[in-house]
C-alpha cells in the first residue's frame, strides 16, 4: 500500500519543476472578485426580466424581475426610454400589455415551452456557452414574436462580447485522491494512517477548498477545452473565453477504484446512480448497513455545480483516473476475479470468499452504467495504468503488458480514453519534450493527453502530437509543508482539518 500511496508524491518533491516564461496569474483581489461576481449574478438573471407592467401577470416573480430590469437599465443607458410617459400613456400601455399577455396565455403549452427554453438558455449562459444559448433561442419557432427571447439574446450577446481569451499556459491543474469521510477511522494509528495523512484530503477540507476557489472566481474547464486532437492525433490549441474576474482550472482525482485495502478505514466503497439518476456514494457503516450520500469528489462536485452552475465552463467537470487491478468505481470488474489465477492476492481472495454470488458480467454492467452517467454529467476518464505502474522505472515490455490489461478490462467500461495520468506523479521525461520508445508506444495506443505531478502553479506543453500538463496535489502533505504554494487557491491554515495527526509524515 505504501508503494501505491506514499510513492505518489515521490516525484512531487521536485516541486521546482517549472516552465520557463510562465508568469504567475494575477488573481483579482477579494473585493474586486466579489464585485465581479455580483455583477455576473445580476447579469445572468437579466434574461428573465420583463417590463413592470408584464410582471403583474406573474406575481411570484414580480419583485425579482423588477429589480433585474432596473439593474439592466442602470447598466445600459441606451436601453432607457427616451422620455417619461404621461399617466394617460402609462394606462394605455398597461392595457396593451395586458391584452398581449392574455393572448399569450391562451396556450398554456406554448407558455410552458417558452419558460423551459428560457431556463435551458439561462443555464447555458451561466456556464459561459453564450453561442449555444443564443442559437437555441434564435432557432425557436417563436423567436420573432417573443420579446423575452429577443431580450435574452441581446443580453447574452453583450456578455459574450465582454469575454476574454485566457492564456493556456496559465491554466492550473489541481487533483485529489479519495476523500476521507471518517477521520477517526482513517487516522486510527495503524500502519496506513501516515499514508492517508500525507496524500488524502478530508471531505471538510475539500468542501472548504471548493468554496474558496469559487469565491476567488475559479471555473472548472475540460482538458479538451485547452487542446483538441484530430482523428490522426494531431493537436491544436483550444480557446477558453471567460468574463473578466474568472480564472480557469482543471480538476482531477486519482485512484477512483475504492481499493480493498481501504475497507473499514472511513472511505466510501463505490459510486452508484440513485433513483433520481444522480451519482452518489455507498458507505458501509459500523453495523454493516449501507448509507447512500455524497462522500467523495464526484457527487460533491455535482451537488456544488447544481447550486453554482457558473463553477463549470460549458458543463465541464473533472477527470477521474482509474487503475484496473481491483476493478473500477468500487466494482470488481477485473478478469482476475473470475479466472482466479494462482497468484491472486490475499485481498481479492478474501473479498471473493465474502461474496460467493460474485458475477463478473454483473459487476461490469453496473460499473459501465455508472461510468456512462458520469460522462453524461461532464466527467472524463483517464488511465492511471492498470497496475499503478511507475512509467519512469518500468521496462517498455512491462508498460506494454500493463496497457493491454487496461484496454481489455477498463476501456470497454468507460468507452475508452486518450488521457493518461501517470501514477506516482511520474513522467516520461523532465521538462524537455517527449520522445523515445515509451512515448511512441503510448501515442500508438491512442493517448494524446499526458499529466504528471510537479506542484508548480502552471506547467503546460502543447505540441503537434501531444498535450502535457503538470498537476498540484491538494492534500495533507502539501497543506502542512508548503501552504504558500496553495495561496492562490485557498488559505491552507484555515482549511487544514484539526483531526489530522501532526506533524504530517515526511516523504521517503
C-alpha positions as CSV (number, residue, x, y, z in Angstrom):
1,X,0.0,0.0,0.0
2,X,2.8,2.3,0.7
3,X,4.1,1.7,-2.8
4,X,0.7,2.7,-4.1
5,X,0.1,5.8,-1.9
6,X,3.3,7.1,-0.5
7,X,5.0,6.8,-3.8
8,X,2.6,9.2,-5.4
9,X,4.5,12.2,-4.1
10,X,8.0,11.0,-4.8
11,X,8.1,13.0,-7.9
12,X,6.1,15.7,-6.2
13,X,9.1,16.6,-4.2
14,X,10.6,18.0,-7.4
15,X,8.2,20.9,-7.0
16,X,10.6,23.3,-8.5
17,X,9.9,22.0,-12.0
18,X,8.5,25.0,-13.9
19,X,8.2,26.0,-17.5
20,X,10.4,29.0,-18.3
21,X,8.4,32.1,-19.2
22,X,5.2,31.1,-17.4
23,X,4.4,34.1,-15.4
24,X,2.1,33.8,-12.4
25,X,-1.5,34.6,-13.0
26,X,-2.8,37.7,-11.3
27,X,-5.8,36.8,-9.2
28,X,-8.4,39.5,-8.6
29,X,-8.5,40.8,-5.0
30,X,-11.4,39.5,-2.9
31,X,-13.4,42.8,-3.1
32,X,-12.9,43.0,-6.8
33,X,-13.8,39.3,-7.3
34,X,-16.9,39.7,-5.1
35,X,-18.0,42.8,-7.1
36,X,-17.4,40.9,-10.4
37,X,-19.4,38.0,-9.1
38,X,-22.3,40.2,-8.0
39,X,-22.3,41.8,-11.4
40,X,-22.2,38.4,-13.1
41,X,-25.1,37.1,-11.0
42,X,-27.2,40.2,-11.8
43,X,-26.5,39.9,-15.5
44,X,-27.2,36.2,-15.6
45,X,-30.7,36.8,-14.4
46,X,-31.5,39.6,-16.8
47,X,-32.7,37.2,-19.4
48,X,-35.8,36.6,-17.3
49,X,-36.6,40.3,-16.8
50,X,-39.7,41.9,-18.2
51,X,-41.1,45.4,-18.1
52,X,-43.0,46.4,-14.9
53,X,-46.4,46.0,-16.4
54,X,-46.0,42.5,-17.7
55,X,-44.6,41.5,-14.3
56,X,-48.0,42.0,-12.8
57,X,-49.1,38.8,-14.7
58,X,-46.7,36.7,-12.6
59,X,-46.9,37.9,-9.0
60,X,-44.4,35.5,-7.5
61,X,-41.5,36.8,-9.7
62,X,-42.5,40.5,-9.7
63,X,-40.1,41.9,-7.3
64,X,-37.1,40.0,-8.6
65,X,-37.8,40.8,-12.2
66,X,-38.3,44.5,-11.5
67,X,-35.0,44.7,-9.7
68,X,-33.3,42.9,-12.5
69,X,-34.8,45.2,-15.1
70,X,-33.8,48.2,-13.1
71,X,-30.2,46.9,-12.9
72,X,-30.2,46.3,-16.6
73,X,-31.4,49.8,-17.4
74,X,-29.0,51.3,-15.0
75,X,-26.1,49.4,-16.5
76,X,-27.1,50.2,-20.1
77,X,-28.3,53.8,-20.6
78,X,-29.1,53.0,-24.2
79,X,-31.9,50.8,-23.1
80,X,-33.6,53.6,-21.1
81,X,-36.9,55.1,-22.5
82,X,-36.4,58.3,-24.5
83,X,-39.0,60.2,-22.5
84,X,-41.2,59.8,-19.4
85,X,-44.7,58.7,-20.3
86,X,-47.8,60.7,-19.1
87,X,-50.3,58.9,-16.8
88,X,-52.7,58.5,-19.7
89,X,-49.9,56.9,-21.8
90,X,-49.0,54.6,-19.0
91,X,-52.6,53.4,-18.6
92,X,-52.8,52.8,-22.4
93,X,-49.5,50.9,-22.4
94,X,-50.7,48.8,-19.5
95,X,-53.9,47.9,-21.3
96,X,-51.9,46.9,-24.4
97,X,-49.5,44.8,-22.2
98,X,-52.4,43.0,-20.5
99,X,-54.1,42.3,-23.9
100,X,-50.8,40.9,-25.2
101,X,-50.3,38.7,-22.1
102,X,-53.9,37.4,-22.3
103,X,-53.3,36.4,-25.9
104,X,-50.0,34.7,-25.0
105,X,-51.6,32.8,-22.1
106,X,-54.4,31.3,-24.2
107,X,-52.0,28.5,-25.0
108,X,-50.6,27.1,-21.8
109,X,-48.3,24.7,-23.6
110,X,-46.7,27.4,-25.5
111,X,-46.0,29.5,-22.4
112,X,-44.6,26.4,-20.7
113,X,-42.4,25.6,-23.6
114,X,-41.1,29.2,-23.7
115,X,-40.2,29.1,-20.0
116,X,-38.5,25.8,-20.4
117,X,-36.4,27.0,-23.3
118,X,-35.5,30.2,-21.5
119,X,-34.4,28.2,-18.5
120,X,-32.2,26.0,-20.7
121,X,-30.7,29.0,-22.3
122,X,-30.1,30.7,-19.0
123,X,-28.2,27.6,-17.7
124,X,-26.0,27.6,-20.9
125,X,-25.3,31.3,-20.4
126,X,-24.5,30.8,-16.7
127,X,-21.9,28.2,-17.9
128,X,-20.4,30.7,-20.4
129,X,-21.8,28.9,-23.5
130,X,-23.4,32.1,-24.9
131,X,-23.3,30.9,-28.6
132,X,-25.3,27.8,-27.8
133,X,-27.8,29.8,-25.7
134,X,-28.3,32.4,-28.4
135,X,-28.6,29.7,-31.1
136,X,-31.2,27.8,-29.1
137,X,-33.4,30.9,-28.7
138,X,-33.0,32.2,-32.3
139,X,-33.8,28.8,-33.8
140,X,-37.1,28.7,-31.8
141,X,-40.3,29.0,-33.9
142,X,-41.5,31.8,-31.5
143,X,-38.3,33.8,-31.6
144,X,-39.6,36.5,-34.0
145,X,-42.7,37.1,-31.8
146,X,-41.1,36.7,-28.4
147,X,-39.8,39.8,-26.7
148,X,-38.4,37.7,-23.9
149,X,-36.3,35.6,-26.3
150,X,-35.1,38.7,-28.2
151,X,-34.2,40.4,-24.9
152,X,-32.3,37.3,-23.7
153,X,-30.4,37.1,-26.9
154,X,-29.4,40.8,-26.6
155,X,-28.2,40.2,-23.0
156,X,-26.2,37.1,-23.9
157,X,-24.6,38.8,-26.9
158,X,-23.3,41.6,-24.6
159,X,-21.9,39.0,-22.2
160,X,-20.2,37.2,-25.0
161,X,-18.6,40.4,-26.1
162,X,-17.2,41.0,-22.6
163,X,-15.3,37.7,-22.5
164,X,-11.6,37.5,-22.9
165,X,-9.4,34.6,-24.2
166,X,-7.4,33.1,-21.3
167,X,-3.7,32.3,-21.8
168,X,-3.5,28.5,-22.0
169,X,-0.1,28.4,-20.3
170,X,-1.7,29.9,-17.2
171,X,-4.3,27.3,-16.5
172,X,-3.6,25.4,-13.3
173,X,-4.5,21.7,-12.7
174,X,-5.3,20.5,-9.2
175,X,-6.0,17.0,-8.0
176,X,-7.1,14.8,-5.1
177,X,-7.1,11.2,-4.0
178,X,-10.1,9.5,-2.5
179,X,-11.7,11.8,0.2
180,X,-11.8,10.8,3.8
181,X,-15.3,10.5,5.2
182,X,-14.5,9.4,8.7
183,X,-11.2,10.8,10.1
184,X,-11.4,8.7,13.2
185,X,-11.1,5.5,11.1
186,X,-8.6,6.9,8.6
187,X,-6.3,8.3,11.3
188,X,-6.6,5.5,13.8
189,X,-2.9,5.0,14.3
190,X,-2.4,1.8,12.2
191,X,0.3,1.4,9.6
192,X,-1.9,3.1,6.9
193,X,-2.7,6.2,8.9
194,X,0.5,8.1,7.9
195,X,0.0,7.5,4.2
196,X,-3.6,8.7,4.5
197,X,-2.3,11.8,6.3
198,X,0.1,12.6,3.6
199,X,-1.9,12.1,0.4
200,X,-5.6,12.2,1.2
201,X,-7.9,15.1,1.8
202,X,-10.9,15.1,4.2
203,X,-14.4,15.9,3.0
204,X,-14.5,19.0,5.2
205,X,-11.2,20.3,3.7
206,X,-12.4,19.6,0.2
207,X,-15.6,21.5,0.6
208,X,-13.8,24.5,2.0
209,X,-11.3,24.4,-0.8
210,X,-14.0,24.2,-3.4
211,X,-15.9,27.2,-1.8
212,X,-12.7,29.2,-1.6
213,X,-11.8,28.6,-5.3
214,X,-15.3,29.5,-6.3
215,X,-15.2,32.7,-4.3
216,X,-11.9,33.6,-6.0
217,X,-13.5,33.2,-9.4
218,X,-12.2,29.8,-10.4
219,X,-14.1,27.9,-13.1
220,X,-13.6,24.2,-14.0
221,X,-12.7,23.7,-17.6
222,X,-12.1,20.5,-19.5
223,X,-8.7,19.4,-20.6
224,X,-10.3,19.2,-24.0
225,X,-11.0,22.9,-23.9
226,X,-7.3,23.5,-23.8
227,X,-6.4,21.4,-26.8
228,X,-8.1,19.2,-29.3
229,X,-6.9,16.1,-31.1
230,X,-8.0,15.2,-34.6
231,X,-8.5,11.7,-35.8
232,X,-4.8,11.3,-36.5
233,X,-3.8,12.5,-33.1
234,X,-2.6,15.9,-34.2
235,X,-3.0,18.5,-31.5
236,X,-4.4,22.0,-31.9
237,X,-4.6,24.7,-29.1
238,X,-8.1,25.4,-27.9
239,X,-9.6,28.7,-26.6
240,X,-11.1,29.4,-23.3
241,X,-13.4,32.5,-23.2
242,X,-14.4,33.8,-19.8
243,X,-15.7,37.1,-18.4
244,X,-13.2,39.3,-16.5
245,X,-12.5,38.1,-13.0
246,X,-13.0,34.4,-13.9
247,X,-10.0,32.0,-13.7
248,X,-10.0,28.6,-15.4
249,X,-8.6,25.4,-13.8
250,X,-8.6,21.7,-14.5
251,X,-9.6,19.2,-11.8
252,X,-8.8,15.5,-11.5
253,X,-8.9,12.7,-8.9
254,X,-6.6,9.6,-8.8
255,X,-7.4,6.0,-8.0
256,X,-11.2,6.2,-8.0
257,X,-11.5,2.4,-7.6
258,X,-12.1,2.0,-3.9
259,X,-9.4,-0.5,-3.2
260,X,-9.7,-3.4,-0.9
261,X,-7.0,-2.0,1.5
262,X,-9.3,1.0,2.2
263,X,-12.1,-1.1,3.6
264,X,-13.1,-0.1,7.1
265,X,-10.8,3.0,7.0
266,X,-13.5,5.6,6.7
267,X,-13.8,5.9,2.9
268,X,-16.8,5.4,0.5
269,X,-16.9,1.9,-1.1
270,X,-18.4,2.6,-4.5
271,X,-20.2,5.1,-6.8
272,X,-23.8,4.4,-7.7
273,X,-26.7,6.0,-9.6
274,X,-29.6,6.7,-7.3
275,X,-33.3,6.5,-8.0
276,X,-33.3,10.1,-9.2
277,X,-30.4,9.4,-11.7
278,X,-27.9,11.3,-9.5
279,X,-24.4,9.9,-8.9
280,X,-23.9,9.1,-5.2
281,X,-21.6,7.0,-3.0
282,X,-22.2,4.0,-0.8
283,X,-20.6,3.8,2.6
284,X,-20.5,0.8,4.9
285,X,-21.5,1.7,8.5
286,X,-20.1,0.1,11.6
287,X,-23.1,-2.2,11.9
288,X,-22.7,-3.3,8.3
289,X,-25.6,-1.3,6.9
290,X,-25.2,0.7,3.7
291,X,-25.6,4.5,3.7
292,X,-26.0,6.4,0.4
293,X,-24.7,10.0,0.2
294,X,-22.1,12.4,-1.2
295,X,-18.9,11.0,0.3
296,X,-16.3,11.7,-2.4
297,X,-15.3,14.2,-5.0
298,X,-17.6,13.2,-7.9
299,X,-21.0,13.6,-6.1
300,X,-19.7,16.6,-4.1
301,X,-18.8,18.5,-7.2
302,X,-22.0,17.5,-8.9
303,X,-24.0,19.0,-6.0
304,X,-21.9,22.1,-5.9
305,X,-22.4,22.8,-9.6
306,X,-26.1,22.2,-9.2
307,X,-26.1,25.1,-6.8
308,X,-23.4,27.1,-8.6
309,X,-23.6,26.4,-12.4
310,X,-21.1,29.1,-13.1
311,X,-18.4,27.0,-11.5
312,X,-18.4,24.8,-14.6
313,X,-17.3,26.0,-18.1
314,X,-19.8,24.7,-20.6
315,X,-20.7,21.8,-18.4
316,X,-17.1,20.6,-17.7
317,X,-16.4,18.6,-14.6
318,X,-13.1,16.8,-13.7
319,X,-11.0,13.9,-14.8
320,X,-11.3,10.6,-13.0
321,X,-8.1,8.5,-13.2
322,X,-8.5,4.7,-12.9
323,X,-6.3,1.7,-12.4
324,X,-7.9,-1.7,-13.0
325,X,-6.4,-4.4,-10.8
326,X,-9.1,-4.0,-8.2
327,X,-11.7,-3.0,-10.7
328,X,-13.1,0.5,-11.1
329,X,-15.5,2.8,-9.3
330,X,-15.9,0.2,-6.5
331,X,-17.0,-2.7,-8.8
332,X,-14.8,-5.8,-9.1
333,X,-14.5,-5.7,-12.9
334,X,-11.1,-7.2,-13.5
335,X,-11.0,-10.6,-15.2
336,X,-8.7,-12.0,-12.4
337,X,-11.8,-12.1,-10.0
338,X,-13.3,-14.7,-12.4
339,X,-10.2,-16.6,-13.5
340,X,-8.7,-16.7,-10.0
341,X,-5.0,-17.2,-11.1
342,X,-2.6,-18.9,-8.6
343,X,-1.0,-15.6,-7.7
344,X,-4.3,-13.9,-6.8
345,X,-3.6,-11.6,-3.9
346,X,-5.0,-12.2,-0.5
347,X,-7.4,-9.1,-0.5
348,X,-9.1,-10.4,-3.7
349,X,-9.3,-14.0,-2.2
350,X,-10.9,-12.6,1.0
351,X,-13.4,-10.5,-0.9
352,X,-14.4,-13.4,-3.2
353,X,-14.9,-15.6,-0.2
354,X,-17.2,-13.0,1.3
355,X,-19.1,-12.6,-1.9
356,X,-20.0,-16.1,-3.2
357,X,-22.6,-14.7,-5.5
358,X,-20.0,-12.7,-7.5
359,X,-20.7,-12.3,-11.2
360,X,-18.2,-10.6,-13.4
361,X,-20.7,-9.6,-16.0
362,X,-23.0,-8.0,-13.4
363,X,-20.1,-6.1,-11.9
364,X,-19.1,-4.8,-15.3
365,X,-22.6,-3.9,-16.3
366,X,-23.1,-1.9,-13.1
367,X,-19.7,-0.1,-13.5
368,X,-20.5,0.8,-17.1
369,X,-23.8,2.2,-16.1
370,X,-22.2,4.5,-13.5
371,X,-19.5,5.5,-15.9
372,X,-22.0,6.5,-18.6
373,X,-23.9,8.5,-16.0
374,X,-20.7,10.3,-15.0
375,X,-19.9,11.1,-18.7
376,X,-23.4,12.4,-19.2
377,X,-22.7,14.8,-16.3
378,X,-19.4,16.1,-17.9
379,X,-16.8,13.8,-16.2
380,X,-13.9,12.4,-18.2
381,X,-11.9,9.3,-17.6
382,X,-8.2,8.7,-17.7
383,X,-5.8,5.7,-17.5
384,X,-3.8,5.7,-14.3
385,X,-2.2,2.5,-15.7
386,X,-3.8,-0.8,-14.9
387,X,-1.4,-1.8,-12.1
388,X,-0.5,1.6,-10.8
389,X,2.9,1.5,-12.5
390,X,5.7,4.0,-12.4
391,X,6.3,4.6,-16.1
392,X,9.7,6.2,-15.5
393,X,11.0,3.0,-14.0
394,X,9.4,0.0,-15.7
395,X,10.5,-1.5,-18.9
396,X,8.9,-0.9,-22.2
397,X,7.7,-4.5,-22.2
398,X,6.0,-4.2,-18.8
399,X,4.4,-0.9,-19.9
400,X,3.0,-2.7,-23.0
401,X,1.6,-5.6,-21.0
402,X,0.1,-3.2,-18.4
403,X,-1.5,-1.0,-21.1
404,X,-3.1,-4.1,-22.8
405,X,-4.7,-5.1,-19.4
406,X,-6.2,-1.6,-19.1
407,X,-7.5,-1.8,-22.6
408,X,-9.1,-5.2,-22.0
409,X,-10.5,-4.6,-18.6
410,X,-11.2,-0.9,-18.3
411,X,-11.6,0.7,-21.7
412,X,-14.8,-1.2,-22.6
413,X,-16.5,0.0,-19.4
414,X,-15.7,3.7,-19.9
415,X,-15.8,4.0,-23.6
416,X,-12.1,4.3,-24.0
417,X,-9.9,7.3,-23.2
418,X,-7.0,9.2,-24.7
419,X,-5.9,10.7,-21.4
420,X,-3.2,9.2,-19.2
421,X,-2.5,10.5,-15.7
422,X,0.7,8.9,-14.5
423,X,0.8,7.0,-11.2
424,X,3.3,8.0,-8.5
425,X,3.4,11.5,-10.0
426,X,5.9,10.2,-12.5
427,X,6.5,11.2,-16.1
428,X,8.3,10.1,-19.3
429,X,10.8,13.0,-19.2
430,X,11.6,16.1,-17.3
431,X,10.8,19.4,-18.8
432,X,12.1,18.5,-22.2
433,X,9.7,17.4,-24.9
434,X,8.5,13.9,-25.1
435,X,10.5,11.3,-27.2
436,X,11.6,7.7,-27.0
437,X,10.1,4.3,-27.2
438,X,7.6,4.6,-24.2
439,X,6.1,7.8,-25.6
440,X,5.9,6.4,-29.1
441,X,4.1,3.3,-27.8
442,X,1.6,5.2,-25.7
443,X,0.9,7.5,-28.6
444,X,0.4,4.5,-30.8
445,X,-2.2,3.3,-28.3
446,X,-4.2,6.4,-28.7
447,X,-3.0,8.6,-25.8
448,X,-3.0,12.3,-26.6
449,X,-3.1,13.9,-23.2
450,X,-0.4,13.3,-20.5
451,X,-0.4,14.6,-16.9
452,X,2.2,14.3,-14.2
453,X,2.6,15.8,-10.7
454,X,5.0,18.7,-10.4
455,X,3.3,21.0,-8.0
456,X,4.1,24.2,-9.9
457,X,1.3,26.7,-10.5
458,X,1.5,26.2,-14.2
459,X,3.1,23.6,-16.5
460,X,1.6,23.2,-19.9
461,X,3.1,21.9,-23.2
462,X,1.0,21.9,-26.3
463,X,2.9,20.2,-29.1
464,X,1.9,18.9,-32.5
465,X,1.4,15.4,-31.3
466,X,0.6,15.7,-27.6
467,X,-0.8,17.8,-24.7
468,X,1.0,17.7,-21.4
469,X,0.1,19.4,-18.1
470,X,1.5,19.3,-14.6
471,X,-0.8,18.9,-11.5
472,X,-0.8,20.2,-8.0
473,X,-1.7,17.9,-5.0
474,X,-4.2,19.4,-2.6
475,X,-3.5,17.1,0.3
476,X,-2.2,16.9,3.9
477,X,1.4,16.9,2.9
478,X,1.2,20.0,0.7
479,X,-1.1,21.9,3.1
480,X,1.2,21.2,6.0
481,X,4.7,21.7,4.4
482,X,4.1,24.1,1.5
483,X,0.9,26.1,2.2
484,X,2.4,29.1,0.3
485,X,2.2,27.1,-2.9
486,X,-1.5,26.9,-2.5
487,X,-2.2,30.5,-1.5
488,X,-3.7,31.4,-4.9
489,X,-6.4,28.8,-4.3
490,X,-7.2,28.9,-0.6
491,X,-5.8,29.6,2.9
492,X,-4.3,26.2,3.9
493,X,-4.1,27.2,7.6
494,X,-7.9,27.8,7.8
495,X,-8.8,24.8,5.7
496,X,-6.5,22.3,7.5
497,X,-8.6,19.7,9.3
498,X,-7.9,19.7,13.0
499,X,-8.4,16.0,13.2
500,X,-5.3,15.4,11.2
501,X,-2.3,14.0,13.1
502,X,0.6,16.4,13.1
503,X,3.3,16.6,12.1
504,X,2.3,15.1,8.8
505,X,4.8,12.4,8.0
506,X,7.6,13.4,5.6
507,X,8.1,11.6,2.3
508,X,10.8,8.9,1.9
